[in-house]
């Protein structure tokens, strides 16, 4: 290619990028607002007006958004210990309590700021019915508080409202690490460069 053709192609590419940027900019800003590590404050199941703390009154866990991928785990603080000291040999009651008292899933996500929705593309989940599925949530972001509403709850009917609080990064050995009181008894969650 000659110099003039190369310059023309580079200019055309830059102009195309500049034209496309405003449309994607809002979505990028919305995704950036969700980026980080969040800890659950509450998880409320609403079934025809009957509200239940789906994972107990003080759930623990984390929701991590990195800009394109997510990971989520939430569980009750009162899950029973397995009497046989083996997760593969739990009693039916122990297994039921753990399945009903926790959920974890991960995958990629997309944010639509116009209608305030979050689409989770679930790669795998402890509730296998969600594996390979898209899960849509409405969201409200207010400072360090994020509320997600799932109209297609894993509980079978009703909707689930998850209230999350952004975890405050702390610096340890020049690395930002998210930490929250109450999560894993104050344990470290992730490290970013």
SETIFI-231102 format. One record per atom (N, C-alpha, C, CB): residue number from 1; residue in three letters; atom name; x, y, z. Coordinates in steps of 0.05 Angstrom, whole numbers, plus 5000, padded with zeros to 4 digits. Glycine has a CB too. Example, Ala and Ser with C-alpha at 12.3 -4.5 7.8 and 13.67 -1.06 7.14 Angstrom:
residues 2
    nr   rest   atom      X      Y      Z
     1    Ala      N   5264   4886   5156
     1    Ala     CA   5246   4910   5156
     1    Ala      C   5264   4934   5156
     1    Ala     CB   5226   4911   5181
     2    Ser      N   5257   4955   5142
     2    Ser     CA   5273   4979   5143
     2    Ser      C   5258   5001   5157
     2    Ser     CB   5282   4988   5114
This chain:
residues 193
    nr   rest   atom      X      Y      Z
     1    Unk      N   5017   4976   5000
     1    Unk     CA   5000   5000   5000
     1    Unk      C   5018   5025   5000
     1    Unk     CB   4981   5000   5024
     2    Unk      N   5008   5045   4985
     2    Unk     CA   5024   5069   4986
     2    Unk      C   5015   5086   5010
     2    Unk     CB   5020   5085   4960
     3    Unk      N   5031   5106   5015
     3    Unk     CA   5027   5123   5038
     3    Unk      C   5000   5137   5039
     3    Unk     CB   5049   5144   5040
     4    Unk      N   4991   5146   5016
     4    Unk     CA   4965   5160   5014
     4    Unk      C   4942   5141   5020
     4    Unk     CB   4962   5173   4986
     5    Unk      N   4943   5117   5010
     5    Unk     CA   4922   5097   5016
     5    Unk      C   4921   5090   5045
     5    Unk     CB   4926   5072   4999
     6    Unk      N   4945   5086   5057
     6    Unk     CA   4946   5080   5085
     6    Unk      C   4935   5102   5102
     6    Unk     CB   4975   5074   5094
     7    Unk      N   4942   5127   5095
     7    Unk     CA   4931   5150   5110
     7    Unk      C   4901   5152   5107
     7    Unk     CB   4945   5176   5100
     8    Unk      N   4891   5147   5083
     8    Unk     CA   4862   5149   5079
     8    Unk      C   4847   5127   5095
     8    Unk     CB   4855   5146   5049
     9    Unk      N   4858   5103   5096
     9    Unk     CA   4846   5081   5111
     9    Unk      C   4846   5087   5141
     9    Unk     CB   4860   5054   5105
    10    Unk      N   4869   5098   5150
    10    Unk     CA   4871   5104   5179
    10    Unk      C   4851   5126   5186
    10    Unk     CB   4899   5113   5186
    11    Unk      N   4848   5146   5169
    11    Unk     CA   4829   5168   5174
    11    Unk      C   4800   5157   5174
    11    Unk     CB   4832   5190   5153
    12    Unk      N   4794   5140   5155
    12    Unk     CA   4767   5128   5154
    12    Unk      C   4761   5112   5179
    12    Unk     CB   4764   5111   5129
    13    Unk      N   4781   5096   5187
    13    Unk     CA   4777   5080   5212
    13    Unk      C   4773   5098   5236
    13    Unk     CB   4801   5061   5216
    14    Unk      N   4788   5119   5239
    14    Unk     CA   4785   5137   5261
    14    Unk      C   4758   5151   5261
    14    Unk     CB   4808   5158   5261
    15    Unk      N   4749   5159   5237
    15    Unk     CA   4723   5172   5235
    15    Unk      C   4701   5152   5242
    15    Unk     CB   4718   5183   5207
    16    Unk      N   4703   5127   5233
    16    Unk     CA   4683   5107   5239
    16    Unk      C   4682   5103   5269
    16    Unk     CB   4689   5080   5225
    17    Unk      N   4705   5101   5282
    17    Unk     CA   4706   5098   5311
    17    Unk      C   4693   5121   5325
    17    Unk     CB   4735   5094   5321
    18    Unk      N   4699   5145   5317
    18    Unk     CA   4688   5169   5329
    18    Unk      C   4658   5170   5326
    18    Unk     CB   4700   5194   5317
    19    Unk      N   4647   5162   5303
    19    Unk     CA   4618   5162   5299
    19    Unk      C   4605   5141   5317
    19    Unk     CB   4611   5157   5270
    20    Unk      N   4618   5117   5320
    20    Unk     CA   4606   5096   5336
    20    Unk      C   4609   5101   5366
    20    Unk     CB   4619   5070   5329
    21    Unk      N   4628   5117   5374
    21    Unk     CA   4633   5120   5403
    21    Unk      C   4610   5131   5419
    21    Unk     CB   4656   5139   5406
    22    Unk      N   4596   5152   5410
    22    Unk     CA   4574   5162   5427
    22    Unk      C   4553   5142   5434
    22    Unk     CB   4561   5186   5414
    23    Unk      N   4545   5125   5415
    23    Unk     CA   4524   5105   5421
    23    Unk      C   4534   5085   5441
    23    Unk     CB   4516   5090   5395
    24    Unk      N   4559   5076   5439
    24    Unk     CA   4569   5057   5458
    24    Unk      C   4579   5069   5484
    24    Unk     CB   4592   5041   5445
    25    Unk      N   4583   5095   5484
    25    Unk     CA   4594   5109   5507
    25    Unk      C   4575   5106   5531
    25    Unk     CB   4599   5138   5501
    26    Unk      N   4549   5109   5527
    26    Unk     CA   4530   5108   5549
    26    Unk      C   4530   5080   5561
    26    Unk     CB   4501   5114   5539
    27    Unk      N   4531   5059   5544
    27    Unk     CA   4532   5032   5554
    27    Unk      C   4558   5027   5569
    27    Unk     CB   4529   5011   5531
    28    Unk      N   4580   5038   5558
    28    Unk     CA   4606   5034   5572
    28    Unk      C   4606   5048   5599
    28    Unk     CB   4629   5045   5554
    29    Unk      N   4594   5072   5601
    29    Unk     CA   4593   5086   5626
    29    Unk      C   4576   5070   5646
    29    Unk     CB   4581   5114   5622
    30    Unk      N   4553   5059   5637
    30    Unk     CA   4536   5043   5654
    30    Unk      C   4550   5019   5664
    30    Unk     CB   4510   5035   5640
    31    Unk      N   4564   5005   5646
    31    Unk     CA   4580   4981   5654
    31    Unk      C   4602   4989   5674
    31    Unk     CB   4592   4967   5630
    32    Unk      N   4614   5012   5669
    32    Unk     CA   4635   5021   5687
    32    Unk      C   4624   5026   5715
    32    Unk     CB   4649   5046   5676
    33    Unk      N   4600   5037   5717
    33    Unk     CA   4587   5042   5743
    33    Unk      C   4583   5017   5759
    33    Unk     CB   4561   5057   5739
    34    Unk      N   4579   4995   5745
    34    Unk     CA   4574   4969   5759
    34    Unk      C   4600   4955   5765
    34    Unk     CB   4557   4951   5742
    35    Unk      N   4622   4962   5752
    35    Unk     CA   4647   4948   5755
    35    Unk      C   4656   4950   5784
    35    Unk     CB   4668   4960   5737
    36    Unk      N   4664   4927   5795
    36    Unk     CA   4674   4926   5822
    36    Unk      C   4663   4902   5836
    36    Unk     CB   4667   4951   5837
    37    Unk      N   4667   4902   5862
    37    Unk     CA   4658   4879   5879
    37    Unk      C   4637   4890   5898
    37    Unk     CB   4682   4867   5895
    38    Unk      N   4615   4875   5899
    38    Unk     CA   4592   4882   5914
    38    Unk      C   4586   4860   5935
    38    Unk     CB   4567   4887   5896
    39    Unk      N   4575   4868   5957
    39    Unk     CA   4567   4848   5978
    39    Unk      C   4537   4851   5983
    39    Unk     CB   4584   4852   6004
    40    Unk      N   4524   4828   5987
    40    Unk     CA   4495   4830   5991
    40    Unk      C   4487   4842   6018
    40    Unk     CB   4483   4802   5989
    41    Unk      N   4467   4859   6017
    41    Unk     CA   4455   4870   6041
    41    Unk      C   4429   4854   6048
    41    Unk     CB   4448   4900   6038
    42    Unk      N   4414   4848   6026
    42    Unk     CA   4389   4832   6029
    42    Unk      C   4382   4819   6003
    42    Unk     CB   4366   4850   6039
    43    Unk      N   4367   4798   6005
    43    Unk     CA   4356   4783   5982
    43    Unk      C   4327   4776   5989
    43    Unk     CB   4373   4758   5975
    44    Unk      N   4308   4790   5977
    44    Unk     CA   4280   4787   5985
    44    Unk      C   4264   4774   5962
    44    Unk     CB   4268   4814   5992
    45    Unk      N   4251   4752   5969
    45    Unk     CA   4233   4739   5950
    45    Unk      C   4205   4750   5955
    45    Unk     CB   4234   4708   5954
    46    Unk      N   4192   4759   5933
    46    Unk     CA   4165   4769   5935
    46    Unk      C   4147   4750   5918
    46    Unk     CB   4163   4799   5924
    47    Unk      N   4130   4735   5932
    47    Unk     CA   4111   4717   5918
    47    Unk      C   4083   4727   5925
    47    Unk     CB   4115   4688   5927
    48    Unk      N   4071   4742   5906
    48    Unk     CA   4044   4753   5909
    48    Unk      C   4041   4769   5934
    48    Unk     CB   4024   4731   5908
    49    Unk      N   4061   4786   5941
    49    Unk     CA   4060   4803   5964
    49    Unk      C   4071   4791   5989
    49    Unk     CB   4032   4811   5969
    50    Unk      N   4076   4765   5989
    50    Unk     CA   4088   4752   6013
    50    Unk      C   4118   4753   6009
    50    Unk     CB   4078   4722   6016
    51    Unk      N   4132   4768   6027
    51    Unk     CA   4160   4773   6025
    51    Unk      C   4176   4755   6045
    51    Unk     CB   4167   4802   6030
    52    Unk      N   4198   4743   6034
    52    Unk     CA   4214   4725   6050
    52    Unk      C   4243   4732   6045
    52    Unk     CB   4209   4696   6042
    53    Unk      N   4260   4731   6066
    53    Unk     CA   4289   4734   6064
    53    Unk      C   4299   4708   6052
    53    Unk     CB   4303   4740   6091
    54    Unk      N   4304   4708   6026
    54    Unk     CA   4311   4684   6011
    54    Unk      C   4336   4670   6022
    54    Unk     CB   4315   4690   5981
    55    Unk      N   4356   4686   6030
    55    Unk     CA   4381   4674   6041
    55    Unk      C   4385   4683   6070
    55    Unk     CB   4405   4683   6024
    56    Unk      N   4363   4686   6084
    56    Unk     CA   4364   4693   6112
    56    Unk      C   4367   4724   6115
    56    Unk     CB   4388   4680   6126
    57    Unk      N   4366   4733   6141
    57    Unk     CA   4366   4762   6146
    57    Unk      C   4393   4775   6141
    57    Unk     CB   4358   4767   6174
    58    Unk      N   4415   4760   6140
    58    Unk     CA   4442   4772   6136
    58    Unk      C   4458   4755   6116
    58    Unk     CB   4457   4774   6163
    59    Unk      N   4450   4755   6091
    59    Unk     CA   4465   4738   6072
    59    Unk      C   4494   4747   6069
    59    Unk     CB   4451   4738   6045
    60    Unk      N   4511   4729   6061
    60    Unk     CA   4539   4735   6055
    60    Unk      C   4545   4726   6026
    60    Unk     CB   4559   4722   6075
    61    Unk      N   4566   4738   6015
    61    Unk     CA   4574   4731   5988
    61    Unk      C   4586   4754   5973
    61    Unk     CB   4550   4720   5972
    62    Unk      N   4587   4752   5947
    62    Unk     CA   4598   4774   5931
    62    Unk      C   4587   4772   5903
    62    Unk     CB   4629   4773   5931
    63    Unk      N   4585   4795   5890
    63    Unk     CA   4578   4798   5862
    63    Unk      C   4601   4814   5851
    63    Unk     CB   4550   4812   5858
    64    Unk      N   4615   4803   5832
    64    Unk     CA   4639   4816   5820
    64    Unk      C   4633   4821   5791
    64    Unk     CB   4664   4799   5824
    65    Unk      N   4635   4846   5783
    65    Unk     CA   4633   4854   5755
    65    Unk      C   4660   4866   5746
    65    Unk     CB   4610   4875   5750
    66    Unk      N   4672   4856   5725
    66    Unk     CA   4698   4866   5717
    66    Unk      C   4697   4883   5691
    66    Unk     CB   4717   4843   5713
    67    Unk      N   4674   4889   5681
    67    Unk     CA   4671   4904   5656
    67    Unk      C   4660   4887   5634
    67    Unk     CB   4698   4915   5648
    68    Unk      N   4664   4861   5635
    68    Unk     CA   4652   4843   5615
    68    Unk      C   4644   4816   5627
    68    Unk     CB   4672   4838   5593
    69    Unk      N   4655   4808   5649
    69    Unk     CA   4648   4783   5662
    69    Unk      C   4639   4787   5691
    69    Unk     CB   4672   4763   5661
    70    Unk      N   4624   4768   5701
    70    Unk     CA   4614   4770   5728
    70    Unk      C   4617   4743   5742
    70    Unk     CB   4584   4780   5729
    71    Unk      N   4616   4744   5768
    71    Unk     CA   4616   4721   5785
    71    Unk      C   4598   4728   5810
    71    Unk     CB   4645   4712   5793
    72    Unk      N   4581   4709   5817
    72    Unk     CA   4562   4715   5839
    72    Unk      C   4560   4690   5857
    72    Unk     CB   4535   4723   5828
    73    Unk      N   4561   4695   5883
    73    Unk     CA   4555   4674   5902
    73    Unk      C   4541   4688   5926
    73    Unk     CB   4581   4659   5912
    74    Unk      N   4520   4675   5935
    74    Unk     CA   4506   4685   5959
    74    Unk      C   4497   4661   5975
    74    Unk     CB   4481   4703   5951
    75    Unk      N   4498   4663   6001
    75    Unk     CA   4490   4641   6018
    75    Unk      C   4481   4651   6045
    75    Unk     CB   4512   4621   6021
    76    Unk      N   4466   4634   6058
    76    Unk     CA   4457   4640   6085
    76    Unk      C   4480   4636   6104
    76    Unk     CB   4433   4620   6093
    77    Unk      N   4479   4651   6126
    77    Unk     CA   4501   4648   6146
    77    Unk      C   4496   4624   6165
    77    Unk     CB   4503   4673   6163
    78    Unk      N   4471   4613   6164
    78    Unk     CA   4465   4591   6182
    78    Unk      C   4464   4563   6168
    78    Unk     CB   4438   4597   6195
    79    Unk      N   4479   4560   6147
    79    Unk     CA   4479   4534   6134
    79    Unk      C   4490   4513   6153
    79    Unk     CB   4497   4534   6108
    80    Unk      N   4478   4489   6153
    80    Unk     CA   4487   4468   6172
    80    Unk      C   4514   4456   6164
    80    Unk     CB   4466   4446   6175
    81    Unk      N   4529   4449   6184
    81    Unk     CA   4554   4433   6178
    81    Unk      C   4545   4405   6173
    81    Unk     CB   4574   4435   6203
    82    Unk      N   4559   4391   6155
    82    Unk     CA   4553   4364   6149
    82    Unk      C   4563   4345   6171
    82    Unk     CB   4564   4356   6121
    83    Unk      N   4545   4329   6181
    83    Unk     CA   4552   4311   6204
    83    Unk      C   4574   4291   6196
    83    Unk     CB   4528   4296   6213
    84    Unk      N   4575   4283   6171
    84    Unk     CA   4596   4264   6163
    84    Unk      C   4622   4277   6155
    84    Unk     CB   4586   4247   6140
    85    Unk      N   4624   4303   6157
    85    Unk     CA   4648   4319   6150
    85    Unk      C   4657   4314   6121
    85    Unk     CB   4670   4312   6169
    86    Unk      N   4637   4308   6103
    86    Unk     CA   4643   4304   6075
    86    Unk      C   4620   4316   6059
    86    Unk     CB   4647   4273   6068
    87    Unk      N   4627   4334   6040
    87    Unk     CA   4606   4347   6024
    87    Unk      C   4593   4327   6005
    87    Unk     CB   4617   4370   6009
    88    Unk      N   4606   4304   6000
    88    Unk     CA   4595   4284   5982
    88    Unk      C   4577   4264   5997
    88    Unk     CB   4616   4270   5967
    89    Unk      N   4576   4266   6023
    89    Unk     CA   4561   4247   6039
    89    Unk      C   4541   4261   6057
    89    Unk     CB   4579   4229   6055
    90    Unk      N   4530   4283   6048
    90    Unk     CA   4510   4297   6065
    90    Unk      C   4484   4282   6067
    90    Unk     CB   4505   4325   6053
    91    Unk      N   4470   4286   6088
    91    Unk     CA   4443   4274   6091
    91    Unk      C   4424   4289   6072
    91    Unk     CB   4433   4276   6121
    92    Unk      N   4401   4278   6066
    92    Unk     CA   4382   4292   6049
    92    Unk      C   4375   4320   6061
    92    Unk     CB   4357   4275   6046
    93    Unk      N   4372   4322   6087
    93    Unk     CA   4366   4347   6100
    93    Unk      C   4388   4368   6097
    93    Unk     CB   4359   4343   6130
    94    Unk      N   4413   4358   6100
    94    Unk     CA   4436   4376   6097
    94    Unk      C   4439   4386   6069
    94    Unk     CB   4462   4362   6106
    95    Unk      N   4436   4368   6050
    95    Unk     CA   4438   4375   6021
    95    Unk      C   4416   4395   6014
    95    Unk     CB   4436   4350   6004
    96    Unk      N   4392   4390   6023
    96    Unk     CA   4369   4408   6017
    96    Unk      C   4374   4436   6029
    96    Unk     CB   4343   4396   6029
    97    Unk      N   4384   4437   6053
    97    Unk     CA   4390   4463   6066
    97    Unk      C   4411   4479   6050
    97    Unk     CB   4399   4459   6095
    98    Unk      N   4431   4465   6040
    98    Unk     CA   4452   4479   6025
    98    Unk      C   4442   4488   5998
    98    Unk     CB   4477   4460   6022
    99    Unk      N   4427   4471   5984
    99    Unk     CA   4416   4479   5958
    99    Unk      C   4397   4502   5961
    99    Unk     CB   4402   4455   5945
   100    Unk      N   4379   4501   5981
   100    Unk     CA   4360   4523   5984
   100    Unk      C   4372   4548   5996
   100    Unk     CB   4337   4513   6002
   101    Unk      N   4396   4545   6009
   101    Unk     CA   4408   4568   6023
   101    Unk      C   4431   4580   6009
   101    Unk     CB   4416   4559   6050
   102    Unk      N   4436   4573   5983
   102    Unk     CA   4458   4585   5969
   102    Unk      C   4453   4582   5939
   102    Unk     CB   4484   4571   5977
   103    Unk      N   4467   4600   5924
   103    Unk     CA   4468   4598   5895
   103    Unk      C   4493   4612   5885
   103    Unk     CB   4442   4611   5882
   104    Unk      N   4504   4601   5864
   104    Unk     CA   4528   4614   5852
   104    Unk      C   4526   4610   5822
   104    Unk     CB   4555   4600   5863
   105    Unk      N   4535   4631   5807
   105    Unk     CA   4536   4629   5778
   105    Unk      C   4555   4650   5768
   105    Unk     CB   4508   4634   5766
   106    Unk      N   4564   4645   5743
   106    Unk     CA   4583   4664   5731
   106    Unk      C   4580   4664   5700
   106    Unk     CB   4612   4656   5738
   107    Unk      N   4591   4684   5688
   107    Unk     CA   4590   4686   5659
   107    Unk      C   4598   4714   5650
   107    Unk     CB   4562   4678   5648
   108    Unk      N   4585   4723   5628
   108    Unk     CA   4590   4750   5618
   108    Unk      C   4564   4766   5621
   108    Unk     CB   4600   4749   5588
   109    Unk      N   4566   4792   5616
   109    Unk     CA   4542   4808   5619
   109    Unk      C   4543   4832   5600
   109    Unk     CB   4540   4818   5648
   110    Unk      N   4519   4843   5596
   110    Unk     CA   4516   4868   5580
   110    Unk      C   4497   4886   5595
   110    Unk     CB   4505   4861   5551
   111    Unk      N   4502   4912   5594
   111    Unk     CA   4486   4932   5607
   111    Unk      C   4471   4948   5587
   111    Unk     CB   4503   4950   5626
   112    Unk      N   4445   4953   5591
   112    Unk     CA   4430   4971   5574
   112    Unk      C   4421   4994   5592
   112    Unk     CB   4405   4956   5561
   113    Unk      N   4435   5016   5590
   113    Unk     CA   4430   5039   5607
   113    Unk      C   4403   5052   5600
   113    Unk     CB   4452   5059   5604
   114    Unk      N   4394   5050   5575
   114    Unk     CA   4369   5063   5567
   114    Unk      C   4345   5052   5583
   114    Unk     CB   4365   5059   5537
   115    Unk      N   4344   5025   5586
   115    Unk     CA   4322   5014   5600
   115    Unk      C   4330   5002   5627
   115    Unk     CB   4308   4992   5584
   116    Unk      N   4355   5009   5636
   116    Unk     CA   4365   5001   5662
   116    Unk      C   4363   4971   5667
   116    Unk     CB   4350   5015   5684
   117    Unk      N   4373   4956   5646
   117    Unk     CA   4373   4926   5649
   117    Unk      C   4401   4916   5647
   117    Unk     CB   4355   4913   5628
   118    Unk      N   4405   4893   5659
   118    Unk     CA   4430   4879   5659
   118    Unk      C   4423   4851   5649
   118    Unk     CB   4443   4878   5688
   119    Unk      N   4437   4842   5628
   119    Unk     CA   4433   4815   5618
   119    Unk      C   4457   4799   5625
   119    Unk     CB   4428   4816   5587
   120    Unk      N   4452   4778   5641
   120    Unk     CA   4473   4760   5649
   120    Unk      C   4472   4736   5631
   120    Unk     CB   4469   4751   5679
   121    Unk      N   4494   4730   5618
   121    Unk     CA   4497   4706   5601
   121    Unk      C   4510   4685   5618
   121    Unk     CB   4513   4712   5574
   122    Unk      N   4494   4668   5630
   122    Unk     CA   4504   4649   5650
   122    Unk      C   4519   4626   5637
   122    Unk     CB   4481   4638   5667
   123    Unk      N   4544   4624   5644
   123    Unk     CA   4561   4602   5633
   123    Unk      C   4556   4577   5649
   123    Unk     CB   4591   4610   5633
   124    Unk      N   4554   4579   5675
   124    Unk     CA   4549   4556   5693
   124    Unk      C   4537   4566   5719
   124    Unk     CB   4575   4539   5698
   125    Unk      N   4521   4549   5731
   125    Unk     CA   4507   4557   5756
   125    Unk      C   4502   4532   5773
   125    Unk     CB   4480   4570   5749
   126    Unk      N   4501   4537   5799
   126    Unk     CA   4493   4515   5817
   126    Unk      C   4464   4508   5814
   126    Unk     CB   4500   4522   5846
   127    Unk      N   4448   4526   5802
   127    Unk     CA   4421   4519   5794
   127    Unk      C   4423   4514   5764
   127    Unk     CB   4400   4543   5800
   128    Unk      N   4426   4488   5756
   128    Unk     CA   4433   4480   5729
   128    Unk      C   4414   4490   5708
   128    Unk     CB   4435   4451   5727
   129    Unk      N   4389   4496   5715
   129    Unk     CA   4370   4506   5696
   129    Unk      C   4378   4533   5683
   129    Unk     CB   4342   4509   5709
   130    Unk      N   4396   4548   5697
   130    Unk     CA   4405   4573   5687
   130    Unk      C   4430   4571   5669
   130    Unk     CB   4411   4592   5710
   131    Unk      N   4444   4548   5670
   131    Unk     CA   4468   4545   5655
   131    Unk      C   4462   4548   5625
   131    Unk     CB   4481   4517   5661
   132    Unk      N   4477   4565   5612
   132    Unk     CA   4474   4570   5583
   132    Unk      C   4451   4589   5577
   132    Unk     CB   4469   4544   5569
   133    Unk      N   4438   4600   5596
   133    Unk     CA   4415   4617   5592
   133    Unk      C   4423   4647   5596
   133    Unk     CB   4392   4610   5611
   134    Unk      N   4407   4664   5585
   134    Unk     CA   4409   4693   5590
   134    Unk      C   4389   4699   5613
   134    Unk     CB   4403   4710   5565
   135    Unk      N   4398   4714   5632
   135    Unk     CA   4382   4722   5655
   135    Unk      C   4381   4753   5655
   135    Unk     CB   4393   4712   5682
   136    Unk      N   4357   4764   5655
   136    Unk     CA   4354   4793   5653
   136    Unk      C   4346   4804   5681
   136    Unk     CB   4333   4801   5632
   137    Unk      N   4359   4825   5689
   137    Unk     CA   4353   4839   5714
   137    Unk      C   4349   4868   5708
   137    Unk     CB   4377   4835   5735
   138    Unk      N   4331   4881   5723
   138    Unk     CA   4330   4910   5722
   138    Unk      C   4349   4919   5745
   138    Unk     CB   4301   4921   5726
   139    Unk      N   4361   4942   5741
   139    Unk     CA   4379   4952   5762
   139    Unk      C   4375   4981   5768
   139    Unk     CB   4408   4947   5753
   140    Unk      N   4381   4988   5792
   140    Unk     CA   4382   5016   5802
   140    Unk      C   4409   5020   5815
   140    Unk     CB   4358   5023   5821
   141    Unk      N   4424   5039   5806
   141    Unk     CA   4450   5045   5817
   141    Unk      C   4448   5072   5830
   141    Unk     CB   4473   5044   5796
   142    Unk      N   4453   5072   5857
   142    Unk     CA   4451   5097   5872
   142    Unk      C   4476   5099   5889
   142    Unk     CB   4425   5099   5889
   143    Unk      N   4497   5112   5879
   143    Unk     CA   4522   5115   5894
   143    Unk      C   4534   5087   5897
   143    Unk     CB   4517   5128   5921
   144    Unk      N   4539   5079   5922
   144    Unk     CA   4551   5053   5928
   144    Unk      C   4530   5032   5933
   144    Unk     CB   4569   5056   5952
   145    Unk      N   4505   5036   5925
   145    Unk     CA   4484   5017   5929
   145    Unk      C   4473   5009   5901
   145    Unk     CB   4461   5028   5946
   146    Unk      N   4470   4983   5898
   146    Unk     CA   4460   4971   5873
   146    Unk      C   4437   4953   5880
   146    Unk     CB   4482   4956   5857
   147    Unk      N   4414   4957   5867
   147    Unk     CA   4391   4940   5870
   147    Unk      C   4385   4925   5844
   147    Unk     CB   4366   4956   5880
   148    Unk      N   4383   4899   5846
   148    Unk     CA   4377   4882   5822
   148    Unk      C   4351   4868   5827
   148    Unk     CB   4400   4861   5817
   149    Unk      N   4333   4869   5807
   149    Unk     CA   4307   4856   5809
   149    Unk      C   4306   4834   5788
   149    Unk     CB   4283   4876   5807
   150    Unk      N   4301   4810   5796
   150    Unk     CA   4299   4787   5778
   150    Unk      C   4270   4777   5778
   150    Unk     CB   4318   4764   5787
   151    Unk      N   4257   4781   5755
   151    Unk     CA   4229   4772   5753
   151    Unk      C   4227   4742   5747
   151    Unk     CB   4215   4788   5730
   152    Unk      N   4249   4729   5741
   152    Unk     CA   4249   4700   5735
   152    Unk      C   4266   4686   5757
   152    Unk     CB   4260   4694   5707
   153    Unk      N   4258   4687   5781
   153    Unk     CA   4273   4677   5804
   153    Unk      C   4277   4647   5802
   153    Unk     CB   4259   4684   5829
   154    Unk      N   4299   4638   5814
   154    Unk     CA   4304   4609   5816
   154    Unk      C   4286   4595   5836
   154    Unk     CB   4333   4604   5824
   155    Unk      N   4271   4610   5851
   155    Unk     CA   4252   4599   5871
   155    Unk      C   4226   4589   5858
   155    Unk     CB   4246   4620   5892
   156    Unk      N   4224   4592   5832
   156    Unk     CA   4201   4581   5818
   156    Unk      C   4179   4601   5811
   156    Unk     CB   4189   4560   5834
   157    Unk      N   4172   4619   5830
   157    Unk     CA   4152   4639   5824
   157    Unk      C   4159   4664   5840
   157    Unk     CB   4123   4629   5831
   158    Unk      N   4148   4686   5830
   158    Unk     CA   4152   4712   5844
   158    Unk      C   4177   4726   5832
   158    Unk     CB   4156   4708   5873
   159    Unk      N   4186   4745   5847
   159    Unk     CA   4210   4760   5838
   159    Unk      C   4229   4763   5862
   159    Unk     CB   4202   4789   5827
   160    Unk      N   4255   4766   5856
   160    Unk     CA   4275   4770   5877
   160    Unk      C   4288   4797   5874
   160    Unk     CB   4296   4747   5876
   161    Unk      N   4290   4811   5896
   161    Unk     CA   4304   4836   5897
   161    Unk      C   4329   4833   5914
   161    Unk     CB   4286   4859   5908
   162    Unk      N   4352   4837   5901
   162    Unk     CA   4378   4836   5914
   162    Unk      C   4388   4864   5918
   162    Unk     CB   4398   4818   5898
   163    Unk      N   4394   4871   5943
   163    Unk     CA   4406   4897   5949
   163    Unk      C   4436   4892   5955
   163    Unk     CB   4391   4912   5973
   164    Unk      N   4453   4906   5941
   164    Unk     CA   4482   4903   5944
   164    Unk      C   4495   4929   5952
   164    Unk     CB   4494   4892   5919
   165    Unk      N   4518   4927   5966
   165    Unk     CA   4533   4950   5973
   165    Unk      C   4561   4947   5961
   165    Unk     CB   4535   4954   6004
   166    Unk      N   4571   4969   5949
   166    Unk     CA   4598   4967   5937
   166    Unk      C   4619   4964   5959
   166    Unk     CB   4604   4993   5920
   167    Unk      N   4637   4946   5954
   167    Unk     CA   4658   4941   5974
   167    Unk      C   4680   4962   5970
   167    Unk     CB   4670   4912   5971
   168    Unk      N   4690   4972   5991
   168    Unk     CA   4710   4993   5991
   168    Unk      C   4737   4981   5986
   168    Unk     CB   4710   5010   6016
   169    Unk      N   4751   4990   5965
   169    Unk     CA   4779   4980   5961
   169    Unk      C   4798   4990   5982
   169    Unk     CB   4789   4987   5933
   170    Unk      N   4816   4974   5991
   170    Unk     CA   4837   4982   6009
   170    Unk      C   4863   4975   5995
   170    Unk     CB   4834   4968   6037
   171    Unk      N   4884   4988   6002
   171    Unk     CA   4910   4983   5990
   171    Unk      C   4928   4968   6009
   171    Unk     CB   4923   5009   5981
   172    Unk      N   4938   4945   6000
   172    Unk     CA   4956   4929   6015
   172    Unk      C   4979   4921   5997
   172    Unk     CB   4941   4903   6027
   173    Unk      N   5003   4928   6005
   173    Unk     CA   5026   4923   5988
   173    Unk      C   5023   4933   5959
   173    Unk     CB   5032   4893   5987
   174    Unk      N   5013   4958   5957
   174    Unk     CA   5009   4971   5931
   174    Unk      C   4989   4958   5913
   174    Unk     CB   5035   4973   5917
   175    Unk      N   4971   4941   5923
   175    Unk     CA   4950   4928   5907
   175    Unk      C   4923   4936   5919
   175    Unk     CB   4954   4898   5906
   176    Unk      N   4904   4943   5902
   176    Unk     CA   4877   4949   5911
   176    Unk      C   4863   4923   5917
   176    Unk     CB   4862   4966   5891
   177    Unk      N   4852   4920   5940
   177    Unk     CA   4838   4896   5948
   177    Unk      C   4811   4904   5959
   177    Unk     CB   4854   4879   5968
   178    Unk      N   4789   4892   5949
   178    Unk     CA   4763   4898   5960
   178    Unk      C   4758   4884   5986
   178    Unk     CB   4741   4891   5940
   179    Unk      N   4746   4897   6004
   179    Unk     CA   4741   4886   6031
   179    Unk      C   4714   4897   6041
   179    Unk     CB   4764   4892   6050
   180    Unk      N   4700   4881   6056
   180    Unk     CA   4675   4890   6068
   180    Unk      C   4672   4877   6095
   180    Unk     CB   4651   4883   6050
   181    Unk      N   4662   4892   6113
   181    Unk     CA   4656   4880   6139
   181    Unk      C   4633   4861   6136
   181    Unk     CB   4650   4902   6161
   182    Unk      N   4635   4838   6147
   182    Unk     CA   4614   4818   6145
   182    Unk      C   4618   4798   6124
   182    Unk     CB   4588   4832   6140
   183    Unk      N   4634   4804   6103
   183    Unk     CA   4638   4783   6082
   183    Unk      C   4660   4765   6091
   183    Unk     CB   4645   4796   6055
   184    Unk      N   4655   4740   6093
   184    Unk     CA   4675   4721   6100
   184    Unk      C   4691   4729   6125
   184    Unk     CB   4695   4717   6077
   185    Unk      N   4676   4742   6142
   185    Unk     CA   4688   4752   6167
   185    Unk      C   4711   4772   6161
   185    Unk     CB   4699   4729   6185
   186    Unk      N   4706   4789   6141
   186    Unk     CA   4725   4810   6134
   186    Unk      C   4748   4801   6116
   186    Unk     CB   4737   4821   6159
   187    Unk      N   4744   4779   6102
   187    Unk     CA   4765   4768   6085
   187    Unk      C   4769   4783   6059
   187    Unk     CB   4758   4739   6078
   188    Unk      N   4791   4779   6047
   188    Unk     CA   4798   4792   6021
   188    Unk      C   4783   4778   5999
   188    Unk     CB   4828   4791   6016
   189    Unk      N   4774   4794   5979
   189    Unk     CA   4758   4783   5958
   189    Unk      C   4773   4782   5931
   189    Unk     CB   4733   4799   5954
   190    Unk      N   4784   4804   5922
   190    Unk     CA   4798   4803   5897
   190    Unk      C   4820   4824   5896
   190    Unk     CB   4779   4806   5873
   191    Unk      N   4839   4819   5879
   191    Unk     CA   4861   4838   5876
   191    Unk      C   4861   4848   5848
   191    Unk     CB   4888   4824   5884
   192    Unk      N   4866   4874   5845
   192    Unk     CA   4867   4885   5818
   192    Unk      C   4894   4898   5814
   192    Unk     CB   4845   4906   5813
   193    Unk      N   4903   4899   5789
   193    Unk     CA   4929   4911   5783
   193    Unk      C   4928   4940   5783
   193    Unk     CB   4939   4901   5756
